[in-house]
Structures are given as C-alpha cells and as structure tokens.
Amino acid sequence: MRVAAPALAPARPTEPPERRLVLLGFSSFERHQLETVFRLAAARTARYRLVEQAHDADIAVADADDAAAMAQLRARGLPAVLVGATDSGGPVRLARPINIAQVVRSLDTLARSGPPPTAPVQRVLDELAHVAGVPPLRPKGRVLLAAAASAATRNLAAPLQRAGFELVQARSGAEAIERARGSAFDLVVIDAGLDGLDGYHACRTIHRHAERSGGPKPRIVLIAAGPAAVSRVRAEMAGAELLLEPPLDAADLFALLPTARPT
C-alpha cells in the first residue's frame, strides 16, 4: 500500500533583511523629510531601521557636500548612497533636489537585498509621504557658502537651512570658483579672508566666468576681512552686492533671497 507524500506548503517569499540606516549630514529641512518617510515606511515594511550613530549602522545616506559627513562615512567604511553635487567617487551618487523613491531604489540596489522596489512599493512610499504631509524635497533655492568652518559662519548656515535652502559649502576660493562654474546658485557667500585665493579674487573670477558663458552674474556677498573701510572698497571693486561685517547676521542675506522666511 502506497502512502501519498504530504503536500508541500508553498514557499514563503524571503523577506529582505532589515538594514540599519544612518543619515549623515543634510540640512534640518532635508533630514526631517527623509526621517519622516523612512520611519513611516519602517512601520509598513521592515526594510530599513533608522539609527542615530554611524557606528550602529550598516548602510548610510550621506550628504556629499558636507565635509564632516563624508569624513564620518569614510572613517566607518559604510556603503552609502551619496546626495549632492560633489564628485566624491562613491558608487551611488544622486543629484539634488532629493527624490525619496530614487533614494530608496538606490539603497535597495546597494544593499543587494533583492530586486528594486516594485511599482506598488514605490506607490506606498509616495502615499506615506502624502499622508505625513511631507512636501517634495525641492529646496527654495541654492546658496554656496565659501568660508572656513566656524561658529560665525554657522550663524549664516543654520538659518538658511532652516528656511529650506540647499546649502553647498566650499573651503577655499578655488573650490568656490569650481562649484560656481559647474552649478547654478541663487546666492554665493564668500569669506574675503580665505587662505590662498582670496574672496575678492574669487568674486571677480566667478563674475568673469558668467560673462563669458553668457549667463547672468550670480549675486555674491563677501564677508569682510581686515579693516572695514578697506574691505568695503575692495568688495565694491570686485562686484559684490553686499559686504557682511562681524558679527554675521543671516538676516542680511534674506534681503537678497525674497522667497526666504527667516526662522
């Protein structure tokens, strides 16, 4: 007498492993939007779990234009999706403005946790963003800040980021010129006292490049270095629209950015 073999239960689809995700860098505006969507998505699918510190993570989304974030990423050696204009040589780099569905697709590819999200999964992400009241991550504008990192320049950076502007930073006059040449900015802020190629020379060079390319001259603000009277004359000769003198106040910049609302 033959005994029928028991029917095999249908195989369950393998769930992708949960990945511990850290966000490195980004303005408070961008970070809030990314955190909101990833936390809501985690409640629906256990794909990614946000952690606060890089040493607790095994994958990252990092701001390629933030030097501190990139240093932290390299020190930890995390695989990462990089967002920003800087060509940092990462395997996955996305341009701004941030597209959350694109970030998720890139993370899935990088993590090799299975095929990229299907169209229904992407629709769920879009719905979560809509339910949370999260607007598309489109910054109000772009500001280039070329200055040494200091508490004084943070007084300019933080209010701009809170107001929803994308902030790109440079650490030298030469880097400011390169960034301004390769990308459009609503405002360029340069510390006149940068080492090497000073801010006055950078201001004149950026204007000359714009003229040669036939594009509009960017609005440039210089941060004074040395005696105020001399700085004002040199700033005017370089073609700057405004000279900022210590203590630095971001309210002076908002006057040149009519869509901004200081917070």
Phi and psi in degrees as a GROMACS rama.xvg file:
@    title "Ramachandran Plot"
@    xaxis  label "Phi"
@    yaxis  label "Psi"
@TYPE xy
-85.0017  138.629  ARG-2
-104.244  125.057  VAL-3
-64.8127  135.808  ALA-4
-66.9819  138.959  ALA-5
-62.7283  142.154  PRO-6
-66.1861  136.112  ALA-7
-77.4152  135.888  LEU-8
-69.4287  142.749  ALA-9
-59.9975  138.138  PRO-10
-65.767  135.966  ALA-11
-81.7248  140.343  ARG-12
-62.8835  138.432  PRO-13
-71.625  126.652  THR-14
-78.3175  138.101  GLU-15
-64.1161  142.168  PRO-16
-65.2463  146.51  PRO-17
-69.0715  135.584  GLU-18
-112.7  138.585  ARG-19
-87.4964  113.857  ARG-20
-108.1  132.92  LEU-21
-119.518  142.002  VAL-22
-99.7506  124.218  LEU-23
-115.137  122.948  LEU-24
83.1023  -150.084  GLY-25
78.707  149.874  PHE-26
-70.0654  162.45  SER-27
-60.2687  -33.8979  SER-28
-62.5365  -52.2943  PHE-29
-65.6183  -42.1418  GLU-30
-61.467  -43.8405  ARG-31
-59.9504  -43.5191  HIS-32
-65.1894  -45.3738  GLN-33
-64.3535  -45.316  LEU-34
-61.1863  -42.8284  GLU-35
-59.7684  -49.0251  THR-36
-68.7142  -41.8573  VAL-37
-67.1414  -36.6615  PHE-38
-68.3453  -40.4226  ARG-39
-65.6628  -41.5507  LEU-40
-63.6215  -35.955  ALA-41
-63.4236  -28.6781  ALA-42
-72.1067  -20.6602  ALA-43
-101.398  -36.5129  ARG-44
-138.388  135.221  THR-45
-85.3931  52.0967  ALA-46
-85.4788  -46.1588  ARG-47
-135.213  141.202  TYR-48
-122.322  121.781  ARG-49
-70.3955  135.147  LEU-50
-124.985  160.016  VAL-51
-86.7316  -33.3937  GLU-52
-113.947  145.385  GLN-53
-62.8333  -33.5692  ALA-54
-70.9867  -12.1577  HIS-55
-95.9529  -2.8777  ASP-56
-103.413  161.043  ALA-57
-123.524  2.56934  ASP-58
-157.694  156.824  ILE-59
-143.994  156.714  ALA-60
-118.011  122.433  VAL-61
-128.229  148.032  ALA-62
-82.1271  108.225  ASP-63
-67.6106  -15.5702  ALA-64
-94.0759  3.56638  ASP-65
-107.53  109.431  ASP-66
-61.1396  -39.7417  ALA-67
-65.7393  -40.5272  ALA-68
-64.2997  -40.5735  ALA-69
-68.8633  -35.9588  MET-70
-64.935  -40.7343  ALA-71
-65.2545  -39.2682  GLN-72
-64.2762  -44.9471  LEU-73
-66.726  -38.8936  ARG-74
-63.076  -35.4939  ALA-75
-86.2979  -24.3784  ARG-76
70.4704  33.8015  GLY-77
-82.4473  142.677  LEU-78
-66.175  141.748  PRO-79
-150.925  151.083  ALA-80
-94.1995  123.135  VAL-81
-100.878  136.765  LEU-82
-120.501  124.979  VAL-83
144.213  179.367  GLY-84
-85.7222  -20.6496  ALA-85
-67.443  131.613  THR-86
-85.6418  88.5922  ASP-87
-97.3009  7.64487  SER-88
76.7616  11.5055  GLY-89
-72.2993  157.844  GLY-90
-68.9937  -29.5408  PRO-91
-130.976  113.963  VAL-92
-132.018  129.261  ARG-93
-116.225  148.42  LEU-94
-89.8383  159.227  ALA-95
-84.7307  157.126  ARG-96
-69.6611  152.858  PRO-97
-69.0376  132.078  ILE-98
-111.259  110.043  ASN-99
-62.3254  -41.8371  ILE-100
-61.0071  -36.7121  ALA-101
-68.1811  -37.9584  GLN-102
-61.5263  -45.3531  VAL-103
-64.7119  -43.4734  VAL-104
-60.0726  -42.49  ARG-105
-66.7801  -39.1904  SER-106
-61.9135  -43.6175  LEU-107
-61.6605  -42.3589  ASP-108
-63.9902  -44.5848  THR-109
-64.3497  -41.7832  LEU-110
-74.5561  -16.3692  ALA-111
50.6266  45.6786  ARG-112
-97.6175  19.0278  SER-113
128.836  -175.672  GLY-114
-68.0977  158.962  PRO-115
-57.2656  157.565  PRO-116
-55.6748  139.133  PRO-117
-73.9593  169.778  THR-118
-56.1634  -41.9748  ALA-119
-60.2266  -38.941  PRO-120
-64.0618  -41.4824  VAL-121
-64.274  -37.0147  GLN-122
-64.5858  -37.4294  ARG-123
-61.2735  -43.7903  VAL-124
-60.8444  -43.2226  LEU-125
-64.0361  -39.3224  ASP-126
-65.8117  -40.8542  GLU-127
-60.4523  -42.3432  LEU-128
-63.1441  -39.5192  ALA-129
-67.5143  -44.836  HIS-130
-61.3517  -37.9995  VAL-131
-75.8836  -4.88867  ALA-132
71.9552  27.8572  GLY-133
-88.6647  118.242  VAL-134
-74.5276  162.251  PRO-135
-56.2872  145.908  PRO-136
-79.67  71.8342  LEU-137
-113.642  109.808  ARG-138
-64.1938  155.939  PRO-139
-67.8054  -25.4827  LYS-140
178.989  179.476  GLY-141
-123.423  134.402  ARG-142
-125.464  130.751  VAL-143
-100.516  123.111  LEU-144
-115.305  111.929  LEU-145
-106.938  101.632  ALA-146
-164.609  155.515  ALA-147
-68.4437  144.022  ALA-148
-63.9809  126.829  ALA-149
-161.42  165.77  SER-150
-61.6389  -34.6203  ALA-151
-63.7068  -46.4513  ALA-152
-72.4673  -26.4859  THR-153
-64.2039  -26.3011  ARG-154
-65.1848  -21.7429  ASN-155
-90.1231  -42.694  LEU-156
-67.4995  -47.6514  ALA-157
-60.7538  -47.7188  ALA-158
-62.6443  -35.3838  PRO-159
-64.8799  -42.5556  LEU-160
-66.9765  -40.9621  GLN-161
-62.7116  -32.4695  ARG-162
-77.5772  -3.62816  ALA-163
96.6827  17.4339  GLY-164
-92.4267  142.72  PHE-165
-78.7389  125.759  GLU-166
-110.167  121.607  LEU-167
-110.655  132.098  VAL-168
-112.402  146.738  GLN-169
-129.99  151.95  ALA-170
-110.656  2.85727  ARG-171
-152.908  162.979  SER-172
-63.6294  -40.2486  GLY-173
-62.7075  -41.2348  ALA-174
-66.8847  -37.6326  GLU-175
-61.7657  -43.1533  ALA-176
-61.6626  -43.7389  ILE-177
-64.5139  -43.6368  GLU-178
-67.3557  -41.9473  ARG-179
-66.6391  -31.0098  ALA-180
-71.9146  -34.8758  ARG-181
-93.4371  -3.71492  GLY-182
-156.07  151.897  SER-183
-88.7289  137.153  ALA-184
-129.584  145.112  PHE-185
-76.3591  -27.0167  ASP-186
-153.681  140.659  LEU-187
-120.358  124.779  VAL-188
-116.501  121.898  VAL-189
-127.445  131.205  ILE-190
-74.5272  118.846  ASP-191
-63.5856  -22.5606  ALA-192
-96.3355  23.166  GLY-193
-61.0399  145.648  LEU-194
-65.8707  152.071  ASP-195
76.9424  -118.482  GLY-196
-76.196  109.376  LEU-197
-73.8979  169.295  ASP-198
-64.4108  -32.0372  GLY-199
-65.1145  -45.6314  TYR-200
-64.106  -41.5683  HIS-201
-61.5445  -41.2782  ALA-202
-60.5054  -48.8077  CYS-203
-62.6003  -40.7404  ARG-204
-66.7804  -41.6722  THR-205
-62.1098  -41.9884  ILE-206
-63.6413  -42.2187  HIS-207
-62.9986  -41.3151  ARG-208
-62.2573  -39.911  HIS-209
-64.3394  -41.9655  ALA-210
-62.8269  -43.8861  GLU-211
-65.7835  -33.7395  ARG-212
-83.2397  -7.10277  SER-213
79.9233  7.53601  GLY-214
-92.0127  171.942  GLY-215
-71.2102  148.308  PRO-216
-70.047  130.342  LYS-217
-69.5002  153.601  PRO-218
-79.5672  122.387  ARG-219
-119.266  132.769  ILE-220
-114.332  133.449  VAL-221
-107.041  142.23  LEU-222
-96.0894  124.644  ILE-223
-60.8906  145.217  ALA-224
-135.513  124.081  ALA-225
89.5514  -165.907  GLY-226
-56.8902  135.962  PRO-227
-60.5679  -41.9654  ALA-228
-63.0963  -43.4898  ALA-229
-66.6189  -42.1443  VAL-230
-61.216  -39.5319  SER-231
-63.91  -42.9082  ARG-232
-64.0125  -46.1015  VAL-233
-66.1252  -36.86  ARG-234
-65.474  -42.3368  ALA-235
-63.8105  -42.3797  GLU-236
-65.7466  -30.8463  MET-237
-79.0337  -12.8872  ALA-238
93.527  17.1889  GLY-239
-73.3577  146.35  ALA-240
-80.9592  -24.3456  GLU-241
-155.244  145.452  LEU-242
-115.985  123.082  LEU-243
-95.5827  132.911  LEU-244
-115.456  144.929  GLU-245
-59.6863  146.238  PRO-246
-73.6812  139.079  PRO-247
-73.165  138.486  LEU-248
-134.862  121.325  ASP-249
-65.455  -19.4289  ALA-250
-58.0456  -30.8155  ALA-251
-65.1052  -32.0767  ASP-252
-76.0668  -35.5621  LEU-253
-62.6926  -25.1478  PHE-254
-65.0328  -24.2942  ALA-255
-94.5321  -3.01005  LEU-256
-124.018  83.9281  LEU-257
-63.3401  -19.2467  PRO-258
-83.9014  -7.56064  THR-259
-84.2847  152.002  ALA-260
-132.322  108.503  ARG-261
-56.9704  142.053  PRO-262
